[in-house]
Amino acid sequence: MELKSACRMLLFPVQMFYYIVRASLFSLLPSRRKDLSKEVVLITGGGRGIGRHLAKEFAKQGARKVILWGRTEKCLKETAEEISLSGTECHYFICDVANREEVYKQAKVVREKVGDVTILVNNAAVVHGKSLMDSDDDSLLKSQHINTMGQFWTTKAFLPRMLELQHGHVVCINSILSQSPIPGAIDYCTSKASSLAFMESLTLGLLDCPGVGCTTVLPFHTNTEMFQGMRLFVYNCCHLGISTYNMFPHLFPPLKPEVVAQRTVDAVRADKAFLYLPWTMHALVILKSFMPQVALEEIHKFSGTYTCMNTFKGRT
Ligand SMILES: NC(=O)c1ccc[n+]([C@@H]2O[C@H](COP(=O)([O-])OP(=O)(O)OC[C@H]3O[C@@H](n4cnc5c(N)ncnc54)[C@H](OP(=O)(O)O)[C@@H]3O)[C@@H](O)[C@H]2O)c1
């Protein structure tokens, strides 16, 4: 028994090395993709922004049915009509994910009217774009209820049936701000960090559940109304007359929502657990783990993340 344990310990680094090489090779080669033709996909916040593009992308890549949840009927209706016209069955329901009772009630309605949800995409979120002291208490609570707790309720509503069927996928549209927070969006960053912990815990907890997986997407700034007005790379060295925005206006342009959607659906089909968009965001996480605070502060000043929310307008 002891010899066996010793062998396992010796083999452990080799095994890790093998997994890293295998994952690197697989990321270069075209891998097998999950067929979506039997999938019923529910997207929270599916009426607009990234959610709307996700709905269109799932439909384009062959999902059987798409269901949209949100609070604004006009956007939900328009998106549902567009998807139905393209030939995919699409339904929408008004549901505020922060309201636990409403989530459970609407989940029941979805099961009865449309069927079992096999892919749940937790995408709905809000940002207020204020510092802690400038935010009123209700707004601070609201972002935690929508961005974090909403996922608890939707996942509790749909995961049990996925486990029974031994078939399902839970997706979270998180944010790189969960790992590298900025000032001026303290409630948002906190909610995204706890949502990341939620997904990490869920992903590990589902390791023993055949057929059920998770994907967490961590995108950089994306071109939707959510962070309207935010400007990165505007560090002005006044005394030198240099502005990093003028020097590198295209260094990190915002992502296109359709690209985030397409990469997300690809990741679900490839059963990828975590997706950083763009992949260079891995560097940010690695740098943060060992660089001294003073160096990190300089990076924040240089990249403008330090002051980027000063021009924030958000969804009007
Ligand atoms: N934009 C970015 O720079 C960026 C970057 C990284 C990650 N993300 C993440 O990507 C996801 C989508 O963001 P986005 O840029 O598409 O923002 P968006 O355009 O503001 O869309 C947010 C969506 O969430 C829905 N929503 C908000 N509160 C809701 C609630 N209580 N119940 C149900 N639905 C609700 C909204 O619909 P209603 O208002 O009609 O309810 C809307 O459809 C979010 O999780 C966000 O954190 C965005």
The ligand as an ORCA input file, in Angstrom:
! r2SCAN-3c Opt
* xyz 0 1
  N     -19.897     44.664    -21.278
  C     -18.737     44.315    -20.750
  O     -17.728     45.052    -20.843
  C     -18.593     43.006    -20.037
  C     -17.300     42.522    -19.786
  C     -17.155     41.322    -19.112
  C     -18.269     40.606    -18.712
  N     -19.506     41.095    -18.959
  C     -20.650     40.309    -18.486
  O     -21.437     39.919    -19.576
  C     -22.788     39.755    -19.159
  C     -23.716     40.516    -20.113
  O     -23.361     41.889    -20.048
  P     -23.692     42.909    -21.227
  O     -22.460     43.639    -21.531
  O     -24.426     42.210    -22.301
  O     -24.645     43.914    -20.416
  P     -26.054     44.545    -20.847
  O     -26.025     44.905    -22.269
  O     -26.323     45.603    -19.827
  O     -27.057     43.332    -20.633
  C     -27.361     42.857    -19.363
  C     -28.525     41.891    -19.498
  O     -28.892     41.427    -18.205
  C     -30.303     41.558    -18.062
  N     -30.653     41.749    -16.664
  C     -30.194     42.726    -15.831
  N     -30.756     42.567    -14.619
  C     -31.589     41.518    -14.701
  C     -32.443     40.872    -13.786
  N     -32.590     41.291    -12.514
  N     -33.141     39.780    -14.195
  C     -33.024     39.333    -15.457
  N     -32.224     39.897    -16.374
  C     -31.518     40.985    -16.004
  C     -30.664     42.774    -18.928
  O     -32.012     42.716    -19.355
  P     -33.173     43.584    -18.668
  O     -32.573     44.868    -18.239
  O     -34.209     43.663    -19.679
  O     -33.613     42.752    -17.523
  C     -29.733     42.566    -20.104
  O     -30.324     41.690    -21.031
  C     -22.848     40.259    -17.731
  O     -22.808     39.177    -16.839
  C     -21.597     41.100    -17.597
  O     -21.154     41.165    -16.280
  C     -19.702     42.279    -19.633
*
